Amino acid sequence: MEGVKIASEIHPNGIILDLVLPDVNGAKVIKEIKTKPETRNIPIHILFVKDNDE
């Protein structure tokens, strides 16, 4: 998960995360971020977009 690696390196003030990702489950990303000591205190803002065609 490249985004988690980047967050570990740059320590952003917050993360905007879409739960529907093409290659990984958003819940798995949250778990990864919140279990790492270097990222666990970064706030995560969850975004969920659903296409009307679905």
Distance bins in CASP14 RR format, pairs under 12 A and 6 or more apart:
PFRMAT RR
TARGET T0000
AUTHOR 0000-0000-0000
RMODE 2
METHOD distances of the structure
MODEL  1
1 7 0 0 0 0 1 0 0 0 0 0 0
1 8 0 0 0 0 0 1 0 0 0 0 0
1 15 0 0 0 0 0 1 0 0 0 0 0
1 17 0 0 0 0 0 1 0 0 0 0 0
1 21 0 0 0 0 1 0 0 0 0 0 0
1 23 0 0 0 0 1 0 0 0 0 0 0
1 24 1 0 0 1 0 0 0 0 0 0 0
1 25 0 0 0 0 0 1 0 0 0 0 0
1 26 0 0 0 0 1 0 0 0 0 0 0
1 28 1 0 0 1 0 0 0 0 0 0 0
1 29 1 0 0 1 0 0 0 0 0 0 0
1 30 0 0 0 0 0 1 0 0 0 0 0
1 31 0 0 0 0 0 1 0 0 0 0 0
1 32 1 0 1 0 0 0 0 0 0 0 0
1 33 0 0 0 0 1 0 0 0 0 0 0
1 36 0 0 0 0 0 1 0 0 0 0 0
1 39 0 0 0 0 0 1 0 0 0 0 0
2 8 0 0 0 0 0 1 0 0 0 0 0
2 9 0 0 0 0 0 1 0 0 0 0 0
2 21 0 0 0 0 0 1 0 0 0 0 0
2 23 0 0 0 0 0 1 0 0 0 0 0
2 24 0 0 0 0 1 0 0 0 0 0 0
2 29 0 0 0 0 0 1 0 0 0 0 0
2 32 0 0 0 0 0 1 0 0 0 0 0
3 9 0 0 0 0 1 0 0 0 0 0 0
3 10 0 0 0 0 1 0 0 0 0 0 0
3 12 0 0 0 0 0 1 0 0 0 0 0
3 15 0 0 0 0 1 0 0 0 0 0 0
3 16 0 0 0 0 0 1 0 0 0 0 0
3 17 0 0 0 0 1 0 0 0 0 0 0
3 21 0 0 0 0 0 1 0 0 0 0 0
3 23 0 0 0 0 0 1 0 0 0 0 0
3 24 0 0 0 0 1 0 0 0 0 0 0
3 26 0 0 0 0 0 1 0 0 0 0 0
3 29 1 0 0 1 0 0 0 0 0 0 0
3 32 0 0 0 0 1 0 0 0 0 0 0
3 33 0 0 0 0 1 0 0 0 0 0 0
3 36 0 0 0 0 0 1 0 0 0 0 0
3 39 0 0 0 0 1 0 0 0 0 0 0
3 42 0 0 0 0 0 1 0 0 0 0 0
3 44 0 0 0 0 0 1 0 0 0 0 0
4 10 0 0 0 0 0 1 0 0 0 0 0
4 12 0 0 0 0 0 1 0 0 0 0 0
4 15 0 0 0 0 1 0 0 0 0 0 0
4 17 0 0 0 0 0 1 0 0 0 0 0
4 21 0 0 0 0 0 1 0 0 0 0 0
4 24 0 0 0 0 1 0 0 0 0 0 0
4 26 0 0 0 0 0 1 0 0 0 0 0
4 28 0 0 0 0 1 0 0 0 0 0 0
4 29 1 0 0 1 0 0 0 0 0 0 0
4 30 0 0 0 0 1 0 0 0 0 0 0
4 31 0 0 0 0 1 0 0 0 0 0 0
4 32 1 0 1 0 0 0 0 0 0 0 0
4 33 1 0 1 0 0 0 0 0 0 0 0
4 34 0 0 0 0 0 1 0 0 0 0 0
4 35 0 0 0 0 0 1 0 0 0 0 0
4 36 1 0 0 1 0 0 0 0 0 0 0
4 38 0 0 0 0 1 0 0 0 0 0 0
4 39 1 0 0 1 0 0 0 0 0 0 0
4 40 0 0 0 0 0 1 0 0 0 0 0
4 42 0 0 0 0 0 1 0 0 0 0 0
4 44 0 0 0 0 0 1 0 0 0 0 0
5 29 0 0 0 0 0 1 0 0 0 0 0
5 32 0 0 0 0 1 0 0 0 0 0 0
5 33 0 0 0 0 0 1 0 0 0 0 0
5 36 0 0 0 0 1 0 0 0 0 0 0
5 38 0 0 0 0 0 1 0 0 0 0 0
5 39 0 0 0 0 1 0 0 0 0 0 0
6 12 0 0 0 0 1 0 0 0 0 0 0
6 15 0 0 0 0 1 0 0 0 0 0 0
6 29 0 0 0 0 0 1 0 0 0 0 0
6 33 0 0 0 0 0 1 0 0 0 0 0
6 38 0 0 0 0 0 1 0 0 0 0 0
6 39 0 0 0 0 0 1 0 0 0 0 0
6 42 0 0 0 0 0 1 0 0 0 0 0
7 13 0 0 0 0 0 1 0 0 0 0 0
7 14 0 0 0 0 1 0 0 0 0 0 0
7 15 1 0 0 1 0 0 0 0 0 0 0
7 16 0 0 0 0 0 1 0 0 0 0 0
7 17 0 0 0 0 0 1 0 0 0 0 0
7 29 0 0 0 0 1 0 0 0 0 0 0
7 30 0 0 0 0 0 1 0 0 0 0 0
7 32 0 0 0 0 1 0 0 0 0 0 0
7 33 1 0 0 1 0 0 0 0 0 0 0
7 34 0 0 0 0 0 1 0 0 0 0 0
7 36 0 0 0 0 1 0 0 0 0 0 0
7 38 0 0 0 0 1 0 0 0 0 0 0
7 39 1 0 1 0 0 0 0 0 0 0 0
7 40 0 0 0 0 0 1 0 0 0 0 0
7 41 0 0 0 0 0 1 0 0 0 0 0
7 42 1 0 0 1 0 0 0 0 0 0 0
7 43 0 0 0 0 0 1 0 0 0 0 0
7 44 0 0 0 0 1 0 0 0 0 0 0
8 15 0 0 0 0 0 1 0 0 0 0 0
8 32 0 0 0 0 1 0 0 0 0 0 0
8 33 0 0 0 0 1 0 0 0 0 0 0
8 35 0 0 0 0 0 1 0 0 0 0 0
8 36 1 0 0 1 0 0 0 0 0 0 0
8 37 0 0 0 0 1 0 0 0 0 0 0
8 38 1 0 1 0 0 0 0 0 0 0 0
8 39 1 0 1 0 0 0 0 0 0 0 0
8 40 0 0 0 0 0 1 0 0 0 0 0
8 42 0 0 0 0 1 0 0 0 0 0 0
9 36 0 0 0 0 0 1 0 0 0 0 0
9 38 0 0 0 0 1 0 0 0 0 0 0
9 39 0 0 0 0 1 0 0 0 0 0 0
10 38 0 0 0 0 0 1 0 0 0 0 0
10 39 0 0 0 0 0 1 0 0 0 0 0
10 42 0 0 0 0 0 1 0 0 0 0 0
11 33 0 0 0 0 0 1 0 0 0 0 0
11 36 0 0 0 0 0 1 0 0 0 0 0
11 37 0 0 0 0 0 1 0 0 0 0 0
11 38 1 0 0 1 0 0 0 0 0 0 0
11 39 1 0 0 1 0 0 0 0 0 0 0
11 40 0 0 0 0 0 1 0 0 0 0 0
11 41 0 0 0 0 1 0 0 0 0 0 0
11 42 1 0 0 1 0 0 0 0 0 0 0
11 43 0 0 0 0 0 1 0 0 0 0 0
12 33 0 0 0 0 0 1 0 0 0 0 0
12 38 0 0 0 0 0 1 0 0 0 0 0
12 39 0 0 0 0 1 0 0 0 0 0 0
12 41 0 0 0 0 0 1 0 0 0 0 0
12 42 1 0 0 1 0 0 0 0 0 0 0
12 43 0 0 0 0 1 0 0 0 0 0 0
12 44 0 0 0 0 0 1 0 0 0 0 0
12 45 0 0 0 0 0 1 0 0 0 0 0
13 41 0 0 0 0 0 1 0 0 0 0 0
13 42 1 0 0 1 0 0 0 0 0 0 0
13 43 1 0 0 1 0 0 0 0 0 0 0
13 44 0 0 0 0 0 1 0 0 0 0 0
13 45 0 0 0 0 0 1 0 0 0 0 0
14 33 0 0 0 0 0 1 0 0 0 0 0
14 39 0 0 0 0 1 0 0 0 0 0 0
14 41 0 0 0 0 1 0 0 0 0 0 0
14 42 1 0 1 0 0 0 0 0 0 0 0
14 43 1 0 1 0 0 0 0 0 0 0 0
14 44 1 0 0 1 0 0 0 0 0 0 0
14 45 1 0 0 1 0 0 0 0 0 0 0
14 46 0 0 0 0 0 1 0 0 0 0 0
15 26 0 0 0 0 0 1 0 0 0 0 0
15 29 0 0 0 0 1 0 0 0 0 0 0
15 30 0 0 0 0 1 0 0 0 0 0 0
15 32 0 0 0 0 0 1 0 0 0 0 0
15 33 1 0 0 1 0 0 0 0 0 0 0
15 34 0 0 0 0 0 1 0 0 0 0 0
15 39 0 0 0 0 1 0 0 0 0 0 0
15 40 0 0 0 0 0 1 0 0 0 0 0
15 41 0 0 0 0 0 1 0 0 0 0 0
15 42 1 0 1 0 0 0 0 0 0 0 0
15 43 1 0 0 1 0 0 0 0 0 0 0
15 44 1 0 1 0 0 0 0 0 0 0 0
15 45 1 0 0 1 0 0 0 0 0 0 0
15 46 0 0 0 0 1 0 0 0 0 0 0
15 47 0 0 0 0 0 1 0 0 0 0 0
16 29 0 0 0 0 0 1 0 0 0 0 0
16 42 0 0 0 0 0 1 0 0 0 0 0
16 43 0 0 0 0 1 0 0 0 0 0 0
16 44 0 0 0 0 1 0 0 0 0 0 0
16 45 1 0 1 0 0 0 0 0 0 0 0
16 46 0 0 0 0 1 0 0 0 0 0 0
16 47 1 0 1 0 0 0 0 0 0 0 0
16 48 0 0 0 0 0 1 0 0 0 0 0
16 49 0 0 0 0 0 1 0 0 0 0 0
17 24 0 0 0 0 0 1 0 0 0 0 0
17 25 0 0 0 0 0 1 0 0 0 0 0
17 26 1 0 0 1 0 0 0 0 0 0 0
17 27 0 0 0 0 1 0 0 0 0 0 0
17 28 0 0 0 0 0 1 0 0 0 0 0
17 29 1 0 0 1 0 0 0 0 0 0 0
17 30 1 0 0 1 0 0 0 0 0 0 0
17 31 0 0 0 0 0 1 0 0 0 0 0
17 32 0 0 0 0 0 1 0 0 0 0 0
17 33 0 0 0 0 1 0 0 0 0 0 0
17 34 0 0 0 0 0 1 0 0 0 0 0
17 39 0 0 0 0 0 1 0 0 0 0 0
17 42 0 0 0 0 0 1 0 0 0 0 0
17 43 0 0 0 0 0 1 0 0 0 0 0
17 44 1 0 1 0 0 0 0 0 0 0 0
17 45 1 0 0 1 0 0 0 0 0 0 0
17 46 1 0 1 0 0 0 0 0 0 0 0
17 47 1 0 0 1 0 0 0 0 0 0 0
17 48 0 0 0 0 1 0 0 0 0 0 0
17 49 0 0 0 0 0 1 0 0 0 0 0
18 24 0 0 0 0 0 1 0 0 0 0 0
18 25 0 0 0 0 0 1 0 0 0 0 0
18 26 1 0 0 1 0 0 0 0 0 0 0
18 27 0 0 0 0 0 1 0 0 0 0 0
18 29 0 0 0 0 1 0 0 0 0 0 0
18 30 0 0 0 0 0 1 0 0 0 0 0
18 44 0 0 0 0 0 1 0 0 0 0 0
18 45 0 0 0 0 0 1 0 0 0 0 0
18 46 1 0 0 1 0 0 0 0 0 0 0
18 47 1 0 1 0 0 0 0 0 0 0 0
18 48 1 0 0 1 0 0 0 0 0 0 0
18 49 1 0 0 1 0 0 0 0 0 0 0
18 50 0 0 0 0 0 1 0 0 0 0 0
19 25 1 0 0 1 0 0 0 0 0 0 0
19 26 1 0 1 0 0 0 0 0 0 0 0
19 27 1 0 0 1 0 0 0 0 0 0 0
19 28 0 0 0 0 0 1 0 0 0 0 0
19 29 0 0 0 0 1 0 0 0 0 0 0
19 30 0 0 0 0 1 0 0 0 0 0 0
19 44 0 0 0 0 0 1 0 0 0 0 0
19 45 0 0 0 0 0 1 0 0 0 0 0
19 46 1 0 0 1 0 0 0 0 0 0 0
19 47 1 0 0 1 0 0 0 0 0 0 0
19 48 1 0 1 0 0 0 0 0 0 0 0
19 49 0 0 0 0 1 0 0 0 0 0 0
19 50 0 0 0 0 0 1 0 0 0 0 0
20 26 1 0 0 1 0 0 0 0 0 0 0
20 27 0 0 0 0 0 1 0 0 0 0 0
20 29 0 0 0 0 0 1 0 0 0 0 0
20 46 0 0 0 0 0 1 0 0 0 0 0
20 47 0 0 0 0 1 0 0 0 0 0 0
20 48 1 0 0 1 0 0 0 0 0 0 0
20 49 1 0 0 1 0 0 0 0 0 0 0
20 50 1 0 0 1 0 0 0 0 0 0 0
20 51 0 0 0 0 1 0 0 0 0 0 0
20 54 0 0 0 0 0 1 0 0 0 0 0
21 27 0 0 0 0 0 1 0 0 0 0 0
21 28 0 0 0 0 1 0 0 0 0 0 0
21 29 1 0 0 1 0 0 0 0 0 0 0
21 30 0 0 0 0 0 1 0 0 0 0 0
21 46 0 0 0 0 0 1 0 0 0 0 0
21 47 0 0 0 0 0 1 0 0 0 0 0
21 48 0 0 0 0 0 1 0 0 0 0 0
21 49 0 0 0 0 0 1 0 0 0 0 0
23 29 0 0 0 0 0 1 0 0 0 0 0
24 30 0 0 0 0 0 1 0 0 0 0 0
24 31 0 0 0 0 0 1 0 0 0 0 0
24 32 0 0 0 0 1 0 0 0 0 0 0
25 31 0 0 0 0 1 0 0 0 0 0 0
25 32 0 0 0 0 0 1 0 0 0 0 0
26 32 0 0 0 0 1 0 0 0 0 0 0
26 33 0 0 0 0 1 0 0 0 0 0 0
26 34 0 0 0 0 0 1 0 0 0 0 0
26 44 0 0 0 0 1 0 0 0 0 0 0
26 46 0 0 0 0 1 0 0 0 0 0 0
26 47 0 0 0 0 0 1 0 0 0 0 0
26 48 0 0 0 0 1 0 0 0 0 0 0
27 33 0 0 0 0 0 1 0 0 0 0 0
27 34 0 0 0 0 0 1 0 0 0 0 0
27 44 0 0 0 0 0 1 0 0 0 0 0
27 46 0 0 0 0 1 0 0 0 0 0 0
27 48 0 0 0 0 0 1 0 0 0 0 0
28 34 0 0 0 0 0 1 0 0 0 0 0
28 35 0 0 0 0 0 1 0 0 0 0 0
29 35 0 0 0 0 0 1 0 0 0 0 0
29 36 0 0 0 0 0 1 0 0 0 0 0
29 39 0 0 0 0 0 1 0 0 0 0 0
29 42 0 0 0 0 0 1 0 0 0 0 0
29 44 0 0 0 0 1 0 0 0 0 0 0
29 46 0 0 0 0 0 1 0 0 0 0 0
30 36 0 0 0 0 0 1 0 0 0 0 0
30 39 0 0 0 0 0 1 0 0 0 0 0
30 40 0 0 0 0 0 1 0 0 0 0 0
30 42 0 0 0 0 0 1 0 0 0 0 0
30 43 0 0 0 0 0 1 0 0 0 0 0
30 44 1 0 0 1 0 0 0 0 0 0 0
30 45 0 0 0 0 0 1 0 0 0 0 0
30 46 0 0 0 0 1 0 0 0 0 0 0
31 39 0 0 0 0 0 1 0 0 0 0 0
31 40 0 0 0 0 0 1 0 0 0 0 0
31 44 0 0 0 0 0 1 0 0 0 0 0
32 38 0 0 0 0 0 1 0 0 0 0 0
32 39 0 0 0 0 1 0 0 0 0 0 0
32 40 0 0 0 0 0 1 0 0 0 0 0
32 42 0 0 0 0 0 1 0 0 0 0 0
32 44 0 0 0 0 0 1 0 0 0 0 0
33 39 1 0 1 0 0 0 0 0 0 0 0
33 40 1 0 0 1 0 0 0 0 0 0 0
33 41 0 0 0 0 1 0 0 0 0 0 0
33 42 1 0 0 1 0 0 0 0 0 0 0
33 43 0 0 0 0 0 1 0 0 0 0 0
33 44 1 0 0 1 0 0 0 0 0 0 0
33 46 0 0 0 0 0 1 0 0 0 0 0
34 40 1 0 1 0 0 0 0 0 0 0 0
34 41 0 0 0 0 1 0 0 0 0 0 0
34 42 0 0 0 0 1 0 0 0 0 0 0
34 43 0 0 0 0 0 1 0 0 0 0 0
34 44 1 0 0 1 0 0 0 0 0 0 0
36 42 0 0 0 0 1 0 0 0 0 0 0
END
